[in-house]
Amino acid sequence: MWRSLVFIGLLLALAGCGASQPPATPEVDQAADPAVVECSEPRPQVCTMEYAPVCARLLAGGEQTYSSPCNACADDAVASHSPGACPEQ
């Protein structure tokens, strides 16, 4: 009897270990534009040297091209970004 209870207890404990949450992903504003990614806190302090241009929307208004999503969100003046360079004006 005692062994059965211990065995059932271990099974329940191991079953609880199998539950996990999906990895965190950047917040995406699906209502406005599915490609727009909102910058979240904390902002990145260090970014890799990759070139994947994004068009960033600034908090003060306007747009600016950054070399990567990380570089865009590292700037406190940026609210969100979308893939590709900003259109030339």
PDB file of N, CA, C and O in Angstrom, chain B, residues numbered from 101:
ATOM      1  N   MET B 101       0.823  -1.196   0.000  1.00  0.00           N
ATOM      2  CA  MET B 101       0.000   0.000   0.000  1.00  0.00           C
ATOM      3  C   MET B 101       0.866   1.259   0.000  1.00  0.00           C
ATOM      4  O   MET B 101       0.640   2.182  -0.783  1.00  0.00           O
ATOM      5  N   TRP B 102       1.856   1.282   0.886  1.00  0.00           N
ATOM      6  CA  TRP B 102       2.741   2.434   1.013  1.00  0.00           C
ATOM      7  C   TRP B 102       3.472   2.701  -0.304  1.00  0.00           C
ATOM      8  O   TRP B 102       3.599   3.850  -0.725  1.00  0.00           O
ATOM      9  N   ARG B 103       3.947   1.649  -0.945  1.00  0.00           N
ATOM     10  CA  ARG B 103       4.656   1.800  -2.220  1.00  0.00           C
ATOM     11  C   ARG B 103       3.732   2.369  -3.300  1.00  0.00           C
ATOM     12  O   ARG B 103       4.159   3.180  -4.122  1.00  0.00           O
ATOM     13  N   SER B 104       2.500   1.954  -3.297  1.00  0.00           N
ATOM     14  CA  SER B 104       1.541   2.456  -4.288  1.00  0.00           C
ATOM     15  C   SER B 104       1.312   3.952  -4.123  1.00  0.00           C
ATOM     16  O   SER B 104       1.246   4.685  -5.109  1.00  0.00           O
ATOM     17  N   LEU B 105       1.189   4.405  -2.878  1.00  0.00           N
ATOM     18  CA  LEU B 105       0.990   5.835  -2.626  1.00  0.00           C
ATOM     19  C   LEU B 105       2.208   6.654  -3.043  1.00  0.00           C
ATOM     20  O   LEU B 105       2.070   7.729  -3.629  1.00  0.00           O
ATOM     21  N   VAL B 106       3.393   6.144  -2.741  1.00  0.00           N
ATOM     22  CA  VAL B 106       4.623   6.845  -3.130  1.00  0.00           C
ATOM     23  C   VAL B 106       4.724   6.901  -4.656  1.00  0.00           C
ATOM     24  O   VAL B 106       5.072   7.937  -5.221  1.00  0.00           O
ATOM     25  N   PHE B 107       4.422   5.794  -5.311  1.00  0.00           N
ATOM     26  CA  PHE B 107       4.484   5.739  -6.768  1.00  0.00           C
ATOM     27  C   PHE B 107       3.500   6.726  -7.399  1.00  0.00           C
ATOM     28  O   PHE B 107       3.864   7.443  -8.332  1.00  0.00           O
ATOM     29  N   ILE B 108       2.277   6.773  -6.910  1.00  0.00           N
ATOM     30  CA  ILE B 108       1.271   7.707  -7.425  1.00  0.00           C
ATOM     31  C   ILE B 108       1.697   9.146  -7.167  1.00  0.00           C
ATOM     32  O   ILE B 108       1.517  10.008  -8.027  1.00  0.00           O
ATOM     33  N   GLY B 109       2.260   9.416  -5.996  1.00  0.00           N
ATOM     34  CA  GLY B 109       2.748  10.761  -5.685  1.00  0.00           C
ATOM     35  C   GLY B 109       3.858  11.193  -6.629  1.00  0.00           C
ATOM     36  O   GLY B 109       3.874  12.332  -7.095  1.00  0.00           O
ATOM     37  N   LEU B 110       4.785  10.288  -6.911  1.00  0.00           N
ATOM     38  CA  LEU B 110       5.870  10.601  -7.848  1.00  0.00           C
ATOM     39  C   LEU B 110       5.330  10.847  -9.257  1.00  0.00           C
ATOM     40  O   LEU B 110       5.799  11.750  -9.949  1.00  0.00           O
ATOM     41  N   LEU B 111       4.363  10.062  -9.681  1.00  0.00           N
ATOM     42  CA  LEU B 111       3.769  10.268 -11.004  1.00  0.00           C
ATOM     43  C   LEU B 111       3.100  11.635 -11.108  1.00  0.00           C
ATOM     44  O   LEU B 111       3.237  12.322 -12.120  1.00  0.00           O
ATOM     45  N   LEU B 112       2.384  12.023 -10.072  1.00  0.00           N
ATOM     46  CA  LEU B 112       1.734  13.337 -10.078  1.00  0.00           C
ATOM     47  C   LEU B 112       2.767  14.464 -10.098  1.00  0.00           C
ATOM     48  O   LEU B 112       2.583  15.463 -10.793  1.00  0.00           O
ATOM     49  N   ALA B 113       3.848  14.305  -9.340  1.00  0.00           N
ATOM     50  CA  ALA B 113       4.889  15.332  -9.313  1.00  0.00           C
ATOM     51  C   ALA B 113       5.559  15.459 -10.676  1.00  0.00           C
ATOM     52  O   ALA B 113       5.804  16.570 -11.147  1.00  0.00           O
ATOM     53  N   LEU B 114       5.853  14.333 -11.308  1.00  0.00           N
ATOM     54  CA  LEU B 114       6.490  14.371 -12.629  1.00  0.00           C
ATOM     55  C   LEU B 114       5.550  14.916 -13.694  1.00  0.00           C
ATOM     56  O   LEU B 114       5.995  15.594 -14.620  1.00  0.00           O
ATOM     57  N   ALA B 115       4.269  14.634 -13.579  1.00  0.00           N
ATOM     58  CA  ALA B 115       3.301  15.160 -14.544  1.00  0.00           C
ATOM     59  C   ALA B 115       3.239  16.682 -14.463  1.00  0.00           C
ATOM     60  O   ALA B 115       3.072  17.347 -15.486  1.00  0.00           O
ATOM     61  N   GLY B 116       3.370  17.233 -13.280  1.00  0.00           N
ATOM     62  CA  GLY B 116       3.370  18.686 -13.110  1.00  0.00           C
ATOM     63  C   GLY B 116       4.605  19.334 -13.701  1.00  0.00           C
ATOM     64  O   GLY B 116       4.551  20.487 -14.128  1.00  0.00           O
ATOM     65  N   CYS B 117       5.723  18.610 -13.733  1.00  0.00           N
ATOM     66  CA  CYS B 117       6.958  19.159 -14.305  1.00  0.00           C
ATOM     67  C   CYS B 117       6.870  19.284 -15.817  1.00  0.00           C
ATOM     68  O   CYS B 117       7.587  20.091 -16.410  1.00  0.00           O
ATOM     69  N   GLY B 118       6.017  18.514 -16.443  1.00  0.00           N
ATOM     70  CA  GLY B 118       5.900  18.540 -17.896  1.00  0.00           C
ATOM     71  C   GLY B 118       5.174  19.760 -18.422  1.00  0.00           C
ATOM     72  O   GLY B 118       5.315  20.097 -19.598  1.00  0.00           O
ATOM     73  N   ALA B 119       4.405  20.428 -17.585  1.00  0.00           N
ATOM     74  CA  ALA B 119       3.661  21.615 -18.026  1.00  0.00           C
ATOM     75  C   ALA B 119       4.617  22.787 -18.152  1.00  0.00           C
ATOM     76  O   ALA B 119       5.396  23.056 -17.238  1.00  0.00           O
ATOM     77  N   SER B 120       4.562  23.481 -19.270  1.00  0.00           N
ATOM     78  CA  SER B 120       5.424  24.650 -19.456  1.00  0.00           C
ATOM     79  C   SER B 120       4.675  25.704 -20.254  1.00  0.00           C
ATOM     80  O   SER B 120       3.688  25.415 -20.929  1.00  0.00           O
ATOM     81  N   GLN B 121       5.165  26.923 -20.161  1.00  0.00           N
ATOM     82  CA  GLN B 121       4.568  28.023 -20.898  1.00  0.00           C
ATOM     83  C   GLN B 121       5.363  28.249 -22.174  1.00  0.00           C
ATOM     84  O   GLN B 121       6.563  27.977 -22.206  1.00  0.00           O
ATOM     85  N   PRO B 122       4.715  28.745 -23.229  1.00  0.00           N
ATOM     86  CA  PRO B 122       5.447  29.031 -24.461  1.00  0.00           C
ATOM     87  C   PRO B 122       6.443  30.166 -24.226  1.00  0.00           C
ATOM     88  O   PRO B 122       6.233  30.988 -23.334  1.00  0.00           O
ATOM     89  N   PRO B 123       7.531  30.229 -25.012  1.00  0.00           N
ATOM     90  CA  PRO B 123       8.509  31.299 -24.838  1.00  0.00           C
ATOM     91  C   PRO B 123       7.899  32.669 -25.116  1.00  0.00           C
ATOM     92  O   PRO B 123       6.980  32.808 -25.922  1.00  0.00           O
ATOM     93  N   ALA B 124       8.430  33.663 -24.435  1.00  0.00           N
ATOM     94  CA  ALA B 124       7.937  35.033 -24.610  1.00  0.00           C
ATOM     95  C   ALA B 124       8.292  35.535 -26.007  1.00  0.00           C
ATOM     96  O   ALA B 124       9.384  35.266 -26.509  1.00  0.00           O
ATOM     97  N   THR B 125       7.380  36.255 -26.622  1.00  0.00           N
ATOM     98  CA  THR B 125       7.613  36.835 -27.938  1.00  0.00           C
ATOM     99  C   THR B 125       7.363  38.330 -27.865  1.00  0.00           C
ATOM    100  O   THR B 125       6.646  38.789 -26.975  1.00  0.00           O
ATOM    101  N   PRO B 126       7.932  39.095 -28.772  1.00  0.00           N
ATOM    102  CA  PRO B 126       7.672  40.533 -28.762  1.00  0.00           C
ATOM    103  C   PRO B 126       6.190  40.822 -28.928  1.00  0.00           C
ATOM    104  O   PRO B 126       5.470  40.073 -29.588  1.00  0.00           O
ATOM    105  N   GLU B 127       5.743  41.910 -28.326  1.00  0.00           N
ATOM    106  CA  GLU B 127       4.346  42.296 -28.450  1.00  0.00           C
ATOM    107  C   GLU B 127       4.077  42.785 -29.871  1.00  0.00           C
ATOM    108  O   GLU B 127       4.800  43.635 -30.391  1.00  0.00           O
ATOM    109  N   VAL B 128       3.051  42.251 -30.484  1.00  0.00           N
ATOM    110  CA  VAL B 128       2.708  42.626 -31.851  1.00  0.00           C
ATOM    111  C   VAL B 128       1.320  43.236 -31.851  1.00  0.00           C
ATOM    112  O   VAL B 128       0.380  42.654 -31.309  1.00  0.00           O
ATOM    113  N   ASP B 129       1.190  44.404 -32.455  1.00  0.00           N
ATOM    114  CA  ASP B 129      -0.096  45.076 -32.552  1.00  0.00           C
ATOM    115  C   ASP B 129      -0.805  44.569 -33.803  1.00  0.00           C
ATOM    116  O   ASP B 129      -0.664  45.155 -34.877  1.00  0.00           O
ATOM    117  N   GLN B 130      -1.571  43.477 -33.671  1.00  0.00           N
ATOM    118  CA  GLN B 130      -2.234  42.850 -34.810  1.00  0.00           C
ATOM    119  C   GLN B 130      -3.353  43.712 -35.379  1.00  0.00           C
ATOM    120  O   GLN B 130      -3.677  43.586 -36.560  1.00  0.00           O
ATOM    121  N   ALA B 131      -3.954  44.584 -34.571  1.00  0.00           N
ATOM    122  CA  ALA B 131      -5.090  45.378 -35.038  1.00  0.00           C
ATOM    123  C   ALA B 131      -4.664  46.392 -36.093  1.00  0.00           C
ATOM    124  O   ALA B 131      -5.338  46.540 -37.113  1.00  0.00           O
ATOM    125  N   ALA B 132      -3.564  47.086 -35.866  1.00  0.00           N
ATOM    126  CA  ALA B 132      -3.129  48.135 -36.781  1.00  0.00           C
ATOM    127  C   ALA B 132      -2.430  47.544 -38.008  1.00  0.00           C
ATOM    128  O   ALA B 132      -2.844  47.798 -39.139  1.00  0.00           O
ATOM    129  N   ASP B 133      -1.388  46.768 -37.792  1.00  0.00           N
ATOM    130  CA  ASP B 133      -0.601  46.196 -38.875  1.00  0.00           C
ATOM    131  C   ASP B 133       0.090  44.956 -38.326  1.00  0.00           C
ATOM    132  O   ASP B 133       0.827  45.060 -37.346  1.00  0.00           O
ATOM    133  N   PRO B 134      -0.120  43.792 -38.920  1.00  0.00           N
ATOM    134  CA  PRO B 134       0.459  42.573 -38.367  1.00  0.00           C
ATOM    135  C   PRO B 134       1.982  42.566 -38.372  1.00  0.00           C
ATOM    136  O   PRO B 134       2.581  41.780 -37.637  1.00  0.00           O
ATOM    137  N   ALA B 135       2.635  43.412 -39.174  1.00  0.00           N
ATOM    138  CA  ALA B 135       4.088  43.436 -39.235  1.00  0.00           C
ATOM    139  C   ALA B 135       4.702  44.400 -38.223  1.00  0.00           C
ATOM    140  O   ALA B 135       5.923  44.413 -38.066  1.00  0.00           O
ATOM    141  N   VAL B 136       3.897  45.205 -37.532  1.00  0.00           N
ATOM    142  CA  VAL B 136       4.417  46.189 -36.582  1.00  0.00           C
ATOM    143  C   VAL B 136       4.709  45.508 -35.250  1.00  0.00           C
ATOM    144  O   VAL B 136       3.855  44.816 -34.696  1.00  0.00           O
ATOM    145  N   VAL B 137       5.934  45.711 -34.737  1.00  0.00           N
ATOM    146  CA  VAL B 137       6.357  45.142 -33.459  1.00  0.00           C
ATOM    147  C   VAL B 137       6.578  46.281 -32.479  1.00  0.00           C
ATOM    148  O   VAL B 137       7.353  47.197 -32.752  1.00  0.00           O
ATOM    149  N   GLU B 138       5.900  46.229 -31.339  1.00  0.00           N
ATOM    150  CA  GLU B 138       6.048  47.245 -30.296  1.00  0.00           C
ATOM    151  C   GLU B 138       7.331  46.965 -29.511  1.00  0.00           C
ATOM    152  O   GLU B 138       7.621  45.810 -29.200  1.00  0.00           O
ATOM    153  N   CYS B 139       8.096  48.000 -29.191  1.00  0.00           N
ATOM    154  CA  CYS B 139       9.284  47.852 -28.352  1.00  0.00           C
ATOM    155  C   CYS B 139       8.835  47.745 -26.899  1.00  0.00           C
ATOM    156  O   CYS B 139       7.977  48.505 -26.451  1.00  0.00           O
ATOM    157  N   SER B 140       9.412  46.811 -26.175  1.00  0.00           N
ATOM    158  CA  SER B 140       9.016  46.593 -24.788  1.00  0.00           C
ATOM    159  C   SER B 140      10.190  46.872 -23.850  1.00  0.00           C
ATOM    160  O   SER B 140      11.346  46.913 -24.270  1.00  0.00           O
ATOM    161  N   GLU B 141       9.870  47.059 -22.598  1.00  0.00           N
ATOM    162  CA  GLU B 141      10.884  47.281 -21.569  1.00  0.00           C
ATOM    163  C   GLU B 141      11.270  45.936 -20.970  1.00  0.00           C
ATOM    164  O   GLU B 141      10.415  45.053 -20.907  1.00  0.00           O
ATOM    165  N   PRO B 142      12.479  45.733 -20.536  1.00  0.00           N
ATOM    166  CA  PRO B 142      13.608  46.647 -20.623  1.00  0.00           C
ATOM    167  C   PRO B 142      14.170  46.695 -22.040  1.00  0.00           C
ATOM    168  O   PRO B 142      14.133  45.710 -22.777  1.00  0.00           O
ATOM    169  N   ARG B 143      14.683  47.846 -22.396  1.00  0.00           N
ATOM    170  CA  ARG B 143      15.266  48.041 -23.729  1.00  0.00           C
ATOM    171  C   ARG B 143      16.619  47.332 -23.805  1.00  0.00           C
ATOM    172  O   ARG B 143      17.319  47.238 -22.797  1.00  0.00           O
ATOM    173  N   PRO B 144      16.997  46.828 -24.990  1.00  0.00           N
ATOM    174  CA  PRO B 144      18.308  46.176 -25.129  1.00  0.00           C
ATOM    175  C   PRO B 144      19.447  47.156 -24.857  1.00  0.00           C
ATOM    176  O   PRO B 144      19.366  48.330 -25.217  1.00  0.00           O
ATOM    177  N   GLN B 145      20.492  46.669 -24.228  1.00  0.00           N
ATOM    178  CA  GLN B 145      21.678  47.479 -23.957  1.00  0.00           C
ATOM    179  C   GLN B 145      22.781  47.211 -24.983  1.00  0.00           C
ATOM    180  O   GLN B 145      23.583  48.096 -25.282  1.00  0.00           O
ATOM    181  N   VAL B 146      22.817  45.988 -25.520  1.00  0.00           N
ATOM    182  CA  VAL B 146      23.838  45.584 -26.486  1.00  0.00           C
ATOM    183  C   VAL B 146      23.150  44.826 -27.615  1.00  0.00           C
ATOM    184  O   VAL B 146      22.297  43.975 -27.365  1.00  0.00           O
ATOM    185  N   CYS B 147      23.519  45.136 -28.861  1.00  0.00           N
ATOM    186  CA  CYS B 147      22.940  44.462 -30.027  1.00  0.00           C
ATOM    187  C   CYS B 147      24.049  43.851 -30.870  1.00  0.00           C
ATOM    188  O   CYS B 147      25.172  44.356 -30.888  1.00  0.00           O
ATOM    189  N   THR B 148      23.737  42.764 -31.569  1.00  0.00           N
ATOM    190  CA  THR B 148      24.706  42.152 -32.471  1.00  0.00           C
ATOM    191  C   THR B 148      24.822  43.002 -33.736  1.00  0.00           C
ATOM    192  O   THR B 148      23.950  43.819 -34.031  1.00  0.00           O
ATOM    193  N   MET B 149      25.908  42.797 -34.475  1.00  0.00           N
ATOM    194  CA  MET B 149      26.152  43.565 -35.700  1.00  0.00           C
ATOM    195  C   MET B 149      25.494  42.843 -36.878  1.00  0.00           C
ATOM    196  O   MET B 149      26.183  42.217 -37.684  1.00  0.00           O
ATOM    197  N   GLU B 150      24.191  42.928 -36.979  1.00  0.00           N
ATOM    198  CA  GLU B 150      23.476  42.338 -38.103  1.00  0.00           C
ATOM    199  C   GLU B 150      22.818  43.457 -38.902  1.00  0.00           C
ATOM    200  O   GLU B 150      22.524  44.528 -38.371  1.00  0.00           O
ATOM    201  N   TYR B 151      22.593  43.194 -40.185  1.00  0.00           N
ATOM    202  CA  TYR B 151      21.920  44.184 -41.014  1.00  0.00           C
ATOM    203  C   TYR B 151      20.592  43.607 -41.466  1.00  0.00           C
ATOM    204  O   TYR B 151      20.537  42.783 -42.379  1.00  0.00           O
ATOM    205  N   ALA B 152      19.532  44.044 -40.824  1.00  0.00           N
ATOM    206  CA  ALA B 152      18.159  43.654 -41.159  1.00  0.00           C
ATOM    207  C   ALA B 152      17.326  44.909 -40.953  1.00  0.00           C
ATOM    208  O   ALA B 152      16.641  45.031 -39.938  1.00  0.00           O
ATOM    209  N   PRO B 153      17.372  45.861 -41.912  1.00  0.00           N
ATOM    210  CA  PRO B 153      16.772  47.181 -41.702  1.00  0.00           C
ATOM    211  C   PRO B 153      15.294  47.137 -41.334  1.00  0.00           C
ATOM    212  O   PRO B 153      14.524  46.312 -41.825  1.00  0.00           O
ATOM    213  N   VAL B 154      14.934  48.063 -40.447  1.00  0.00           N
ATOM    214  CA  VAL B 154      13.541  48.230 -40.028  1.00  0.00           C
ATOM    215  C   VAL B 154      13.190  49.705 -40.077  1.00  0.00           C
ATOM    216  O   VAL B 154      14.055  50.571 -39.946  1.00  0.00           O
ATOM    217  N   CYS B 155      11.915  49.977 -40.268  1.00  0.00           N
ATOM    218  CA  CYS B 155      11.407  51.344 -40.238  1.00  0.00           C
ATOM    219  C   CYS B 155      10.797  51.563 -38.860  1.00  0.00           C
ATOM    220  O   CYS B 155       9.772  50.968 -38.527  1.00  0.00           O
ATOM    221  N   ALA B 156      11.429  52.417 -38.061  1.00  0.00           N
ATOM    222  CA  ALA B 156      10.978  52.664 -36.690  1.00  0.00           C
ATOM    223  C   ALA B 156      10.049  53.862 -36.639  1.00  0.00           C
ATOM    224  O   ALA B 156      10.278  54.869 -37.309  1.00  0.00           O
ATOM    225  N   ARG B 157       9.004  53.744 -35.841  1.00  0.00           N
ATOM    226  CA  ARG B 157       8.091  54.856 -35.582  1.00  0.00           C
ATOM    227  C   ARG B 157       8.509  55.499 -34.275  1.00  0.00           C
ATOM    228  O   ARG B 157       8.569  54.840 -33.237  1.00  0.00           O
ATOM    229  N   LEU B 158       8.796  56.789 -34.334  1.00  0.00           N
ATOM    230  CA  LEU B 158       9.305  57.509 -33.173  1.00  0.00           C
ATOM    231  C   LEU B 158       8.166  57.994 -32.287  1.00  0.00           C
ATOM    232  O   LEU B 158       7.075  58.291 -32.774  1.00  0.00           O
ATOM    233  N   LEU B 159       8.427  58.073 -30.976  1.00  0.00           N
ATOM    234  CA  LEU B 159       7.418  58.548 -30.027  1.00  0.00           C
ATOM    235  C   LEU B 159       7.000  59.979 -30.334  1.00  0.00           C
ATOM    236  O   LEU B 159       5.837  60.337 -30.149  1.00  0.00           O
ATOM    237  N   ALA B 160       7.933  60.799 -30.801  1.00  0.00           N
ATOM    238  CA  ALA B 160       7.650  62.201 -31.101  1.00  0.00           C
ATOM    239  C   ALA B 160       6.994  62.373 -32.472  1.00  0.00           C
ATOM    240  O   ALA B 160       6.673  63.491 -32.874  1.00  0.00           O
ATOM    241  N   GLY B 161       6.797  61.270 -33.182  1.00  0.00           N
ATOM    242  CA  GLY B 161       6.234  61.337 -34.530  1.00  0.00           C
ATOM    243  C   GLY B 161       7.328  61.180 -35.563  1.00  0.00           C
ATOM    244  O   GLY B 161       8.486  61.507 -35.303  1.00  0.00           O
ATOM    245  N   GLY B 162       6.978  60.696 -36.701  1.00  0.00           N
ATOM    246  CA  GLY B 162       7.952  60.499 -37.764  1.00  0.00           C
ATOM    247  C   GLY B 162       8.493  59.082 -37.775  1.00  0.00           C
ATOM    248  O   GLY B 162       8.137  58.250 -36.939  1.00  0.00           O
ATOM    249  N   GLU B 163       9.361  58.829 -38.743  1.00  0.00           N
ATOM    250  CA  GLU B 163       9.951  57.513 -38.927  1.00  0.00           C
ATOM    251  C   GLU B 163      11.442  57.651 -39.169  1.00  0.00           C
ATOM    252  O   GLU B 163      11.914  58.683 -39.644  1.00  0.00           O
ATOM    253  N   GLN B 164      12.186  56.588 -38.834  1.00  0.00           N
ATOM    254  CA  GLN B 164      13.624  56.573 -39.063  1.00  0.00           C
ATOM    255  C   GLN B 164      14.047  55.135 -39.313  1.00  0.00           C
ATOM    256  O   GLN B 164      13.553  54.218 -38.658  1.00  0.00           O
ATOM    257  N   THR B 165      14.970  54.931 -40.270  1.00  0.00           N
ATOM    258  CA  THR B 165      15.474  53.596 -40.565  1.00  0.00           C
ATOM    259  C   THR B 165      16.599  53.250 -39.596  1.00  0.00           C
ATOM    260  O   THR B 165      17.502  54.052 -39.361  1.00  0.00           O
ATOM    261  N   TYR B 166      16.529  52.034 -39.036  1.00  0.00           N
ATOM    262  CA  TYR B 166      17.584  51.499 -38.167  1.00  0.00           C
ATOM    263  C   TYR B 166      18.111  50.224 -38.804  1.00  0.00           C
ATOM    264  O   TYR B 166      17.408  49.587 -39.588  1.00  0.00           O
ATOM    265  N   SER B 167      19.348  49.844 -38.473  1.00  0.00           N
ATOM    266  CA  SER B 167      19.984  48.691 -39.103  1.00  0.00           C
ATOM    267  C   SER B 167      19.413  47.352 -38.659  1.00  0.00           C
ATOM    268  O   SER B 167      19.565  46.358 -39.369  1.00  0.00           O
ATOM    269  N   SER B 168      18.756  47.302 -37.494  1.00  0.00           N
ATOM    270  CA  SER B 168      18.168  46.045 -37.017  1.00  0.00           C
ATOM    271  C   SER B 168      17.063  46.339 -36.008  1.00  0.00           C
ATOM    272  O   SER B 168      17.003  47.440 -35.461  1.00  0.00           O
ATOM    273  N   PRO B 169      16.191  45.367 -35.759  1.00  0.00           N
ATOM    274  CA  PRO B 169      15.153  45.566 -34.744  1.00  0.00           C
ATOM    275  C   PRO B 169      15.734  45.865 -33.366  1.00  0.00           C
ATOM    276  O   PRO B 169      15.178  46.671 -32.619  1.00  0.00           O
ATOM    277  N   CYS B 170      16.847  45.221 -33.026  1.00  0.00           N
ATOM    278  CA  CYS B 170      17.474  45.451 -31.725  1.00  0.00           C
ATOM    279  C   CYS B 170      17.952  46.892 -31.606  1.00  0.00           C
ATOM    280  O   CYS B 170      17.717  47.540 -30.587  1.00  0.00           O
ATOM    281  N   ASN B 171      18.620  47.399 -32.640  1.00  0.00           N
ATOM    282  CA  ASN B 171      19.101  48.786 -32.605  1.00  0.00           C
ATOM    283  C   ASN B 171      17.949  49.775 -32.519  1.00  0.00           C
ATOM    284  O   ASN B 171      18.074  50.815 -31.872  1.00  0.00           O
ATOM    285  N   ALA B 172      16.837  49.468 -33.158  1.00  0.00           N
ATOM    286  CA  ALA B 172      15.682  50.361 -33.096  1.00  0.00           C
ATOM    287  C   ALA B 172      15.137  50.417 -31.675  1.00  0.00           C
ATOM    288  O   ALA B 172      14.930  51.505 -31.136  1.00  0.00           O
ATOM    289  N   CYS B 173      14.903  49.269 -31.066  1.00  0.00           N
ATOM    290  CA  CYS B 173      14.316  49.245 -29.720  1.00  0.00           C
ATOM    291  C   CYS B 173      15.298  49.691 -28.640  1.00  0.00           C
ATOM    292  O   CYS B 173      14.875  50.034 -27.536  1.00  0.00           O
ATOM    293  N   ALA B 174      16.592  49.695 -28.932  1.00  0.00           N
ATOM    294  CA  ALA B 174      17.568  50.194 -27.960  1.00  0.00           C
ATOM    295  C   ALA B 174      17.450  51.706 -27.794  1.00  0.00           C
ATOM    296  O   ALA B 174      17.867  52.249 -26.771  1.00  0.00           O
ATOM    297  N   ASP B 175      16.891  52.387 -28.781  1.00  0.00           N
ATOM    298  CA  ASP B 175      16.703  53.841 -28.725  1.00  0.00           C
ATOM    299  C   ASP B 175      15.388  54.147 -28.006  1.00  0.00           C
ATOM    300  O   ASP B 175      14.322  53.705 -28.434  1.00  0.00           O
ATOM    301  N   ASP B 176      15.472  54.908 -26.908  1.00  0.00           N
ATOM    302  CA  ASP B 176      14.280  55.243 -26.117  1.00  0.00           C
ATOM    303  C   ASP B 176      13.263  56.068 -26.900  1.00  0.00           C
ATOM    304  O   ASP B 176      12.104  56.153 -26.493  1.00  0.00           O
ATOM    305  N   ALA B 177      13.670  56.675 -28.012  1.00  0.00           N
ATOM    306  CA  ALA B 177      12.767  57.510 -28.807  1.00  0.00           C
ATOM    307  C   ALA B 177      11.869  56.686 -29.725  1.00  0.00           C
ATOM    308  O   ALA B 177      10.973  57.236 -30.366  1.00  0.00           O
ATOM    309  N   VAL B 178      12.098  55.364 -29.796  1.00  0.00           N
ATOM    310  CA  VAL B 178      11.357  54.501 -30.720  1.00  0.00           C
ATOM    311  C   VAL B 178      10.200  53.818 -29.996  1.00  0.00           C
ATOM    312  O   VAL B 178      10.371  53.283 -28.901  1.00  0.00           O
ATOM    313  N   ALA B 179       9.015  53.842 -30.622  1.00  0.00           N
ATOM    314  CA  ALA B 179       7.834  53.179 -30.059  1.00  0.00           C
ATOM    315  C   ALA B 179       7.645  51.783 -30.655  1.00  0.00           C
ATOM    316  O   ALA B 179       7.320  50.839 -29.935  1.00  0.00           O
ATOM    317  N   SER B 180       7.848  51.653 -31.977  1.00  0.00           N
ATOM    318  CA  SER B 180       7.627  50.378 -32.659  1.00  0.00           C
ATOM    319  C   SER B 180       8.428  50.362 -33.953  1.00  0.00           C
ATOM    320  O   SER B 180       9.017  51.370 -34.343  1.00  0.00           O
ATOM    321  N   HIS B 181       8.446  49.207 -34.616  1.00  0.00           N
ATOM    322  CA  HIS B 181       9.150  49.097 -35.901  1.00  0.00           C
ATOM    323  C   HIS B 181       8.479  48.045 -36.759  1.00  0.00           C
ATOM    324  O   HIS B 181       7.746  47.186 -36.267  1.00  0.00           O
ATOM    325  N   SER B 182       8.747  48.131 -38.062  1.00  0.00           N
ATOM    326  CA  SER B 182       8.257  47.138 -39.011  1.00  0.00           C
ATOM    327  C   SER B 182       9.397  46.795 -39.968  1.00  0.00           C
ATOM    328  O   SER B 182      10.309  47.602 -40.153  1.00  0.00           O
ATOM    329  N   PRO B 183       9.358  45.608 -40.580  1.00  0.00           N
ATOM    330  CA  PRO B 183      10.455  45.176 -41.450  1.00  0.00           C
ATOM    331  C   PRO B 183      10.651  46.105 -42.649  1.00  0.00           C
ATOM    332  O   PRO B 183       9.697  46.669 -43.185  1.00  0.00           O
ATOM    333  N   GLY B 184      11.909  46.247 -43.049  1.00  0.00           N
ATOM    334  CA  GLY B 184      12.244  47.045 -44.221  1.00  0.00           C
ATOM    335  C   GLY B 184      12.568  48.483 -43.873  1.00  0.00           C
ATOM    336  O   GLY B 184      12.115  49.018 -42.860  1.00  0.00           O
ATOM    337  N   ALA B 185      13.365  49.099 -44.738  1.00  0.00           N
ATOM    338  CA  ALA B 185      13.737  50.504 -44.544  1.00  0.00           C
ATOM    339  C   ALA B 185      12.525  51.401 -44.760  1.00  0.00           C
ATOM    340  O   ALA B 185      11.580  51.035 -45.458  1.00  0.00           O
ATOM    341  N   CYS B 186      12.570  52.569 -44.157  1.00  0.00           N
ATOM    342  CA  CYS B 186      11.489  53.549 -44.332  1.00  0.00           C
ATOM    343  C   CYS B 186      11.506  54.060 -45.773  1.00  0.00           C
ATOM    344  O   CYS B 186      12.574  54.150 -46.380  1.00  0.00           O
ATOM    345  N   PRO B 187      10.349  54.392 -46.324  1.00  0.00           N
ATOM    346  CA  PRO B 187      10.316  54.942 -47.683  1.00  0.00           C
ATOM    347  C   PRO B 187      11.042  56.287 -47.745  1.00  0.00           C
ATOM    348  O   PRO B 187      10.964  57.096 -46.821  1.00  0.00           O
ATOM    349  N   GLU B 188      11.742  56.503 -48.844  1.00  0.00           N
ATOM    350  CA  GLU B 188      12.447  57.781 -49.047  1.00  0.00           C
ATOM    351  C   GLU B 188      11.429  58.892 -49.261  1.00  0.00           C
ATOM    352  O   GLU B 188      10.433  58.703 -49.959  1.00  0.00           O
ATOM    353  N   GLN B 189      11.681  60.049 -48.661  1.00  0.00           N
ATOM    354  CA  GLN B 189      10.757  61.176 -48.837  1.00  0.00           C
ATOM    355  C   GLN B 189      11.475  62.371 -49.374  1.00  0.00           C
ATOM    356  O   GLN B 189      10.861  63.416 -49.587  1.00  0.00           O
TER     357      GLN B 189
END
